[in-house]
Amino acid sequence: MAIATLSFAPLDDTRLRLFKLLDVKQPQAVQIAAVKALSDYDDPDITTILLGHWQQSAPTVRVELIRALLSREDRTLALLQAAERGTASVAQIELPRRDLLLQHTNEAIRELAKKLFGGQTAATRQAVVDDYQGALKLSGDAENGHKVFVRDCSACHQLGNEGHAIGPNLAASPSRDPDPRARPSVRK
């Protein structure tokens, strides 16, 4: 609550305090509160600061960074540009938000979203799954799979000592069958 009140003061008065609260040594709740407070300011420097903390931020803090960056059009564009350069990720953006970005009124945002999301919306997701069914017949490549895991999955999943245990444990999958249609139903 105290951190949130800082956003009522001019940014010049709180900038240093809020920046220090973004430090990874701070508890994640403090970092998240600092991101929320900073996101209230209408200052172009905020975008640079938030994106500058992307690499060292934990996945839960990144979720808040995404919210803050998607809260303003200029920040949204900056996030998508950073993702295109590989300095940020859009993997944690939910499908409904992706749909909005793909239909955004700003052409630059819309085109970057198409490039980053491949035009995929919630409606086309099943078609993508169906399209990849042929991949189930291919042999696996552990080295390449590791690279993909680190790049795309480690923000939310942990295998061994790598990644973050936020999402389900991938090693403890109830079925090791790669075809989800072959898995037993869990309906009750």
C-alpha positions as CSV (number, residue, x, y, z in Angstrom):
1,M,0.0,0.0,0.0
2,A,2.8,2.4,0.8
3,I,4.5,1.8,-2.5
4,A,1.2,2.5,-4.3
5,T,1.0,5.9,-2.6
6,L,4.3,6.9,-4.2
7,S,2.7,7.1,-7.6
8,F,0.7,10.1,-6.4
9,A,3.9,12.2,-6.1
10,P,5.7,13.6,-9.1
11,L,7.9,11.1,-10.8
12,D,11.0,13.3,-10.2
13,D,10.4,12.9,-6.4
14,T,9.8,9.1,-6.5
15,R,11.9,7.9,-9.4
16,L,14.9,6.7,-7.4
17,R,12.9,5.0,-4.7
18,L,10.7,3.1,-7.2
19,F,13.7,2.1,-9.3
20,K,15.4,0.7,-6.3
21,L,12.3,-1.4,-5.5
22,L,12.5,-3.0,-8.9
23,D,15.8,-4.7,-7.9
24,V,15.7,-8.5,-8.0
25,K,17.0,-8.6,-4.4
26,Q,13.6,-7.1,-3.4
27,P,10.7,-9.5,-2.6
28,Q,8.6,-10.2,-5.8
29,A,5.6,-8.5,-4.1
30,V,7.6,-5.3,-3.7
31,Q,8.8,-5.5,-7.3
32,I,5.3,-6.0,-8.6
33,A,4.0,-3.0,-6.5
34,A,6.8,-0.9,-7.9
35,V,5.9,-1.9,-11.5
36,K,2.2,-1.0,-10.7
37,A,3.2,2.4,-9.3
38,L,5.5,3.2,-12.2
39,S,2.9,2.2,-14.7
40,D,0.6,5.1,-13.5
41,Y,3.1,7.7,-14.7
42,D,2.8,9.0,-18.2
43,D,6.5,9.4,-18.9
44,P,8.3,7.9,-21.9
45,D,11.2,6.9,-19.6
46,I,9.0,4.4,-17.8
47,T,8.8,2.2,-20.9
48,T,12.6,2.0,-21.1
49,I,12.9,1.3,-17.3
50,L,10.3,-1.5,-17.4
51,L,11.8,-3.1,-20.4
52,G,15.3,-2.7,-18.9
53,H,14.2,-4.9,-16.0
54,W,12.8,-7.6,-18.2
55,Q,15.8,-10.0,-18.4
56,Q,16.4,-10.3,-14.6
57,S,12.7,-10.4,-13.6
58,A,11.0,-13.5,-12.4
59,P,8.0,-14.8,-14.3
60,T,5.5,-13.4,-11.8
61,V,7.1,-9.9,-12.1
62,R,7.1,-10.3,-15.9
63,V,3.3,-10.8,-15.9
64,E,3.0,-7.4,-14.2
65,L,5.5,-5.9,-16.6
66,I,3.4,-7.1,-19.5
67,R,0.3,-5.5,-17.9
68,A,2.1,-2.2,-17.4
69,L,3.5,-2.2,-20.9
70,L,0.2,-3.1,-22.5
71,S,-1.6,-0.4,-20.6
72,R,-0.5,2.4,-23.0
73,E,-0.2,2.3,-26.8
74,D,3.4,3.5,-26.9
75,R,4.4,1.0,-24.3
76,T,2.6,-1.8,-26.2
77,L,4.5,-1.0,-29.3
78,A,7.8,-0.9,-27.4
79,L,7.1,-4.3,-25.9
80,L,6.3,-5.9,-29.3
81,Q,9.4,-4.3,-30.8
82,A,11.5,-5.7,-27.9
83,A,10.0,-9.1,-28.4
84,E,10.8,-8.9,-32.1
85,R,14.5,-8.1,-31.2
86,G,14.5,-11.0,-28.7
87,T,15.0,-8.8,-25.6
88,A,11.5,-9.5,-24.2
89,S,8.9,-12.2,-24.7
90,V,5.2,-12.3,-25.5
91,A,4.8,-15.9,-24.5
92,Q,2.9,-15.0,-21.3
93,I,0.3,-12.8,-23.1
94,E,-3.0,-14.6,-22.9
95,L,-5.0,-15.5,-26.0
96,P,-7.8,-12.9,-25.5
97,R,-5.2,-10.1,-25.2
98,R,-3.4,-11.5,-28.3
99,D,-6.7,-11.3,-30.2
100,L,-7.0,-7.6,-29.2
101,L,-3.5,-6.9,-30.3
102,L,-4.1,-8.6,-33.6
103,Q,-7.1,-6.3,-34.2
104,H,-5.5,-3.2,-32.7
105,T,-6.4,0.1,-34.4
106,N,-2.7,1.0,-34.5
107,E,-1.4,-0.6,-37.7
108,A,2.2,-0.9,-36.4
109,I,1.0,-2.8,-33.3
110,R,-1.4,-5.0,-35.4
111,E,1.4,-5.9,-37.9
112,L,4.0,-6.7,-35.1
113,A,1.3,-8.8,-33.3
114,K,0.7,-10.7,-36.6
115,K,4.4,-11.3,-37.0
116,L,5.0,-12.4,-33.3
117,F,1.8,-14.5,-32.9
118,G,1.6,-15.7,-36.5
119,G,-2.0,-14.4,-36.7
120,Q,-3.0,-17.1,-34.2
121,T,-6.2,-16.3,-32.3
122,A,-8.2,-18.4,-29.9
123,A,-10.3,-19.5,-32.9
124,T,-7.4,-20.7,-34.9
125,R,-5.6,-22.6,-32.1
126,Q,-7.2,-26.0,-32.9
127,A,-6.2,-25.7,-36.5
128,V,-2.6,-25.2,-35.4
129,V,-2.8,-28.2,-33.2
130,D,-4.2,-30.3,-36.0
131,D,-1.5,-29.0,-38.4
132,Y,1.3,-30.2,-36.0
133,Q,0.0,-33.7,-35.8
134,G,2.5,-34.9,-38.4
135,A,5.3,-33.8,-36.0
136,L,4.3,-36.7,-33.7
137,K,5.9,-39.1,-36.2
138,L,9.3,-37.3,-36.1
139,S,12.2,-38.4,-34.0
140,G,13.1,-36.1,-31.1
141,D,16.3,-34.1,-30.8
142,A,17.1,-33.6,-27.1
143,E,19.7,-30.8,-27.7
144,N,17.2,-28.8,-29.9
145,G,14.4,-29.6,-27.4
146,H,16.5,-28.2,-24.6
147,K,17.0,-24.9,-26.5
148,V,13.3,-24.6,-27.1
149,F,12.5,-25.4,-23.5
150,V,14.9,-22.7,-22.3
151,R,13.6,-20.1,-24.8
152,D,9.8,-20.8,-24.6
153,C,8.9,-22.9,-21.5
154,S,11.4,-22.1,-18.7
155,A,9.6,-18.9,-17.8
156,C,6.7,-21.0,-16.3
157,H,8.0,-24.6,-16.1
158,Q,10.9,-26.3,-14.4
159,L,12.8,-29.4,-15.5
160,G,15.7,-30.4,-13.3
161,N,17.4,-27.2,-12.1
162,E,16.3,-25.1,-15.0
163,G,13.3,-22.8,-15.3
164,H,10.7,-21.7,-12.8
165,A,8.1,-24.0,-11.1
166,I,5.1,-21.9,-11.7
167,G,3.2,-24.0,-14.3
168,P,2.6,-27.8,-14.1
169,N,5.5,-30.1,-13.6
170,L,6.3,-31.3,-17.2
171,A,8.2,-34.4,-15.9
172,A,5.2,-35.5,-13.9
173,S,2.8,-35.6,-16.8
174,P,0.1,-38.2,-16.2
175,S,0.6,-39.4,-19.8
176,R,3.9,-39.4,-21.7
177,D,2.0,-39.9,-25.0
178,P,2.7,-36.8,-27.2
179,D,-0.7,-37.0,-28.8
180,P,-3.2,-35.3,-26.5
181,R,-6.1,-37.1,-28.2
182,A,-4.7,-40.4,-27.0
183,R,-4.6,-39.4,-23.3
184,P,-7.2,-40.7,-20.9
185,S,-10.1,-38.2,-20.2
186,V,-10.1,-36.5,-16.8
187,R,-13.8,-35.7,-16.9
188,K,-15.8,-36.3,-13.7
